């Protein structure tokens, strides 16, 4: 067990290998609800209602070019 500089203890480090295509899909599908601040994903965590879906916005940096 090691102590980090922020006084949190960590026990395990995980390294995930994910294809670039999957990462891009996750980024470009992400949407923000400006009313609640909740983050949705169009495929993996869609909004509960059409009202919420209508007001979702995409962050300027959630594009394929930025990913």
FENGI-V490832 format. One record per residue. SS is DSSP state (2 for helix, 1 for strand, 0 for the rest). BURIAL is + if it has 16 or more other ideal C-beta (glycine too) atoms within 10 Angstrom, else -. D_FIRST is the distance of its C-alpha to the first C-alpha in whole Angstrom. Layout:
# FENGI-V490832
ss/burial/d_first
SS/BURIAL/D_FIRST
SS/BURIAL/D_FIRST
This chain:
# FENGI-V490832
ss/burial/d_first
0/-/0
1/-/4
1/-/7
0/-/10
0/-/13
0/-/14
0/-/12
0/-/11
1/-/7
1/-/6
0/-/6
0/-/9
0/-/11
0/-/15
0/-/18
0/-/21
0/-/25
0/-/27
0/-/31
2/-/32
2/-/35
2/-/33
2/-/31
2/-/34
2/+/36
2/-/33
2/+/33
2/+/37
0/+/37
1/+/35
1/+/38
1/+/37
1/-/39
0/-/41
0/-/42
0/-/38
0/-/36
0/-/34
1/-/34
1/+/35
1/-/36
0/-/39
0/-/38
0/-/35
1/-/35
0/-/39
0/+/40
0/-/42
0/-/45
2/-/48
2/-/48
2/+/44
2/-/44
2/-/47
2/-/46
1/+/42
1/-/42
0/-/40
0/-/38
0/-/40
0/-/37
0/+/36
0/-/39
0/-/39
0/-/40
0/-/37
0/-/34
